[in-house]
Amino acid sequence: MSNRIIRVVTRSADGNMRTKEFDSFEPIEAMHEQVGLDDCSTDLELRGMPIFRGLIGPIPDGKTAVRYESPEVFEVLTKEWTKMKAKRRRRRSAKEMAEAAAAEAALAADKANDSKPKVQTPTPKFPFGATVPMANMASPVVNERV
């Protein structure tokens, strides 16, 4: 925890966001009353961190920072987050879905009809990359030593 940065985000009088970073909780405790400890965060690293009156948090802010926000900032950022457009996903048309289903059915039927697996005849390899298919040979080549 000692290597984590604690960010407190509030609004200034002119409406701009104001961020202060701290290395420990002591300066924050001087400004805000601690009312408890976080014991239900889904981020296990945040469990046991203090909860302050007037601040919302702790909120994970990257891997090295913890964030506390004033209620006004939290509300504004949440509204902005909900207004963000989600990336549209392309949906398949009924025709594309029917074609995919037909292709899957044809593949399943081909597998069901093939009772014997097809075996490929190996092709012998000759020096310098020359190959002769086995089907073109009159009889198999046999190396006999006399």
Helices and strands as residue ranges (DSSP letters): E 5-11, E 17-22, H 26-31, E 34-37, G 44-46, E 50-52, E 56-60, E 65-69, H 71-83, H 94-113, G 127-129, G 134-136
